[in-house]
């Protein structure tokens, strides 16, 4: 994890990541950053690796996480395609 000390630093890191992955911006996907209290991380056990899809209404649409030593991204992909089709 990065040693960010302010929310502004976390937001800047999230924006750098989104810019490095053009597919995120092209799909109109919003990039979010956890608060400095790590509330999301603690609530959803987001470390070491979890991928979350948050629906436009703010609910969690999908949580992708490793199972059996592998990352199965098909559910996340299908959710993303569905979200993009709704625009």
C-alpha positions as CSV (number, residue, x, y, z in Angstrom):
1,X,0.0,0.0,0.0
2,X,1.1,3.5,-0.7
3,X,1.9,5.8,2.2
4,X,-0.7,8.4,1.4
5,X,-1.2,10.8,4.3
6,X,-4.1,12.8,2.9
7,X,-7.3,12.1,1.0
8,X,-6.1,14.4,-1.8
9,X,-3.0,12.1,-2.2
10,X,-5.3,9.0,-2.4
11,X,-7.5,10.7,-4.9
12,X,-4.5,11.7,-7.0
13,X,-3.2,8.1,-7.0
14,X,-6.6,6.8,-8.1
15,X,-6.8,9.3,-10.9
16,X,-3.2,8.3,-12.0
17,X,-4.3,4.7,-12.1
18,X,-7.5,5.5,-14.1
19,X,-5.4,7.5,-16.6
20,X,-2.9,4.6,-17.0
21,X,-5.9,2.3,-17.8
22,X,-7.7,4.2,-20.6
23,X,-10.4,1.6,-20.8
24,X,-11.7,2.9,-17.5
25,X,-12.2,6.5,-18.7
26,X,-13.5,5.4,-22.1
27,X,-16.3,3.4,-20.4
28,X,-17.2,6.4,-18.2
29,X,-16.3,4.4,-15.1
30,X,-15.9,6.5,-12.0
31,X,-12.8,5.8,-9.9
32,X,-13.2,6.0,-6.1
33,X,-10.7,6.2,-3.2
34,X,-11.2,4.9,0.3
35,X,-11.3,7.5,3.1
36,X,-8.3,8.0,5.4
37,X,-10.0,5.8,8.0
38,X,-9.8,2.9,5.6
39,X,-13.5,2.2,6.3
40,X,-14.1,0.4,3.0
41,X,-11.0,-1.7,3.4
42,X,-11.9,-2.8,6.9
43,X,-15.6,-3.4,6.1
44,X,-15.0,-5.4,2.9
45,X,-11.6,-7.0,3.5
46,X,-10.3,-5.3,0.4
47,X,-6.6,-6.2,1.1
48,X,-4.5,-7.9,-0.4
49,X,-6.5,-8.0,-3.6
50,X,-10.2,-7.5,-4.3
51,X,-11.9,-5.8,-7.2
52,X,-15.2,-4.1,-6.6
53,X,-17.8,-2.9,-9.0
54,X,-20.0,-0.1,-7.6
55,X,-23.3,0.5,-9.4
56,X,-24.4,4.0,-10.3
57,X,-26.8,3.9,-7.4
58,X,-23.9,3.4,-5.0
59,X,-24.5,-0.3,-4.2
60,X,-21.9,-3.0,-4.7
61,X,-22.7,-4.7,-7.9
62,X,-19.9,-7.3,-7.9
63,X,-16.9,-8.3,-5.8
64,X,-14.2,-10.3,-7.5
65,X,-11.6,-12.0,-5.4
66,X,-9.2,-14.8,-5.7
67,X,-10.5,-18.4,-5.2
68,X,-8.4,-21.5,-5.2
69,X,-5.2,-19.5,-6.0
70,X,-6.7,-17.9,-9.2
71,X,-8.6,-14.7,-10.0
72,X,-11.8,-15.4,-11.9
73,X,-12.6,-12.2,-13.7
74,X,-15.6,-13.4,-15.8
75,X,-18.2,-12.2,-13.2
76,X,-16.6,-8.8,-13.1
77,X,-16.4,-8.6,-16.9
78,X,-20.0,-9.6,-17.3
79,X,-21.1,-7.0,-14.7
80,X,-19.0,-4.3,-16.4
81,X,-20.5,-5.1,-19.8
82,X,-24.0,-4.9,-18.2
83,X,-23.2,-1.6,-16.5
84,X,-21.8,-0.1,-19.8
85,X,-24.9,-1.3,-21.7
86,X,-27.1,0.7,-19.3
87,X,-25.6,4.0,-20.4
